[in-house]
Amino acid sequence: MSKTTIGFIPLRKNSKGILNKNKKKLLGRPLFTWVLTEALFSNLDKVFVFTDDEEIIDYVTLHFEWSSKVFCIKRIAENATDTSSTEDAILEFCDGLNFDFDTFCLLQATSPLTKRNDINNALEKLENNGLDAILSVVNTHRFTWSKDGESLNYDYKNRPRRQDFDGLLIENGAIYCTTKTALLKSKNRISGKIATIEMPDITMVEIDSETDWQVVEQLLISAYKSNKSNQRINYLVLDVDGVFTDGSVNYNKEGEFSKSFDMRDGMGLEILRENSVKVIVMTSENSKLVNQRMKKLNLVDVYLGIKDKYSCLENYCAERKISPKEIAYIGDDVNDLSNILRAGWSFCPSNATKPIKFHADIVLNNKSGQGAIREATEFIINYNLRFNDI
């Protein structure tokens, strides 16, 4: 009989170091969604978000409905205070679930650099080596000292070269896996026969302060930018408001009344599709006007009301087995930032917000709703010529 592995992400509504930390936007996405998305694309069978925050529950229910693996469970307020321990949350959750699992994996939202491969490595090592628990660590080559002035992990009289120094394994607080048997016995996230998995150096930082936040944000930006590579552009993903339109909307007493679209953009998209580039629309607004315009343009892959565009695009790529490196993305505001960073090519209109203009690969000469899309499509068609067979 196959074993059931579950992921567990505990979240509290209130936090002292950073106000509303779990919901604060990191590169345009709520902090907790970074590890949640990776967990959903890992080998975990189910992923539970355990929180006392109704806003988080509503967000997950609405914006992660594409995944059958995610579940939200309400955490009691008495067990979500500043003095509550993670073990308290674990045991409350497990008792409610009647320990109906074989492997338990604690994941921390404050470690947004955790990747699905890290989770899979932990599960595999736990399963294949007869262990009771696994925790994630980082190998640091820092030299440590005691308060009494004693060197702890090296001989200062014979200072080793970095390449000759094994370093020191430091717990990074990202992943803890344990078996049901060990958890029942110890009531602790790790116990019994314990081993480690190493994660990259950059995962050493946990977000507990504003400084940590800024460091992690820059680490994420650097990681995405360094992973870009030149491939043929096979997909174009577009935001709507501030890309197709100038960002303004007219209302009457019935609600949304009108938006303005540039006909040249529509022709550009038609030419682009004739050149074998698929067009996808992804917007946070759930607009009937937008839906009508997209139908007029004969666009099929239209996603309305998408707040977490990153996870939506991740799911799109996973279902079709495509790489973000073959995607071009056009956005204008911070909710596009994570996709701007990870797409193979990214564009923004000349009147986009400053953070987007700073990180986009190309800032277009035209404004939104005034030919920006057409300009981007012409770039893509010319760029793709280099991949044609001669």
Secondary structure, DSSP 8 states (H G I E B T S, - for coil): ----EEEEEEE-S--SSSTTGGGSEETTEEHHHHHHHHHHTSS-SEEEEEES-HHHHHHHHHHSTT-SSEEEEE--GGGSSTT--HHHHHHHHHHHHTT--SEEEEE-TT-TT--HHHHHHHHHHHHHTT-SEEEEEEEE----B-TTS-BSSS-GGG---GGG---EEEEEEEEEEEEHHHHHHH-SSS-SSEEEEE--GGGG----SHHHHHHHHHHHHHHHHHT-------EEEE-STTTTS-S--EEETTEEEE----HHHHHHHHHHHHTT-EEEEE-S---HHHHHHHHHTT---EE-S-S-HHHHHHHHHHHHT--GGGEEEE--SGGGHHHHHHSSEEEE-TTS-HHHHHH-SEE-SS-TTTTHHHHHHHHHHHHHGGGS--
